[in-house]
Amino acid sequence: MEILNIFFYIILFAMGITFGSFYTLALYRIPKRQDITHTHSYCPNCNHKLGFLDLIPVFSYIFLGAKCKYCKNKTKIFHSRNSFWLTICFIWIFTKFKHI
């Protein structure tokens, strides 16, 4: 039973980080009138398209030392912070209401 709970939280974390990343992207692009569904994510400094592992803001922020992998410019904590807190909220909401 404990292994299922751990697996459940891992899945919730993955879903939360995915939705958090998308919502953060939408918060960044919608005011600038940029496409949020068909344009690939890119570095705002050098406009390089991000690779698959670069698309997870929290991990890329930690492992790359808050710098772009391609141009080495500092990245803003905005994306990572929002993705992280939205992930925490996602997990909290699902665990709070999982009995409904």
PEVENGI-V923701 format. One record per run of one state. SS is the DSSP state (@ for helix, = for strand, . for the rest). FROM is the first residue (numbers start at 1). TO is the last residue. If there is no record, write none. Layout:
BEGIN
ss=SS from=FROM to=TO
ss=SS from=FROM to=TO
END
This chain:
BEGIN
ss=. from=1 to=1
ss=@ from=2 to=32
ss=. from=33 to=41
ss== from=42 to=42
ss=. from=43 to=48
ss== from=49 to=49
ss=. from=50 to=52
ss=@ from=53 to=55
ss=. from=56 to=56
ss=@ from=57 to=63
ss=. from=64 to=66
ss== from=67 to=67
ss=. from=68 to=73
ss== from=74 to=74
ss=. from=75 to=76
ss=@ from=77 to=96
ss=. from=97 to=100
END
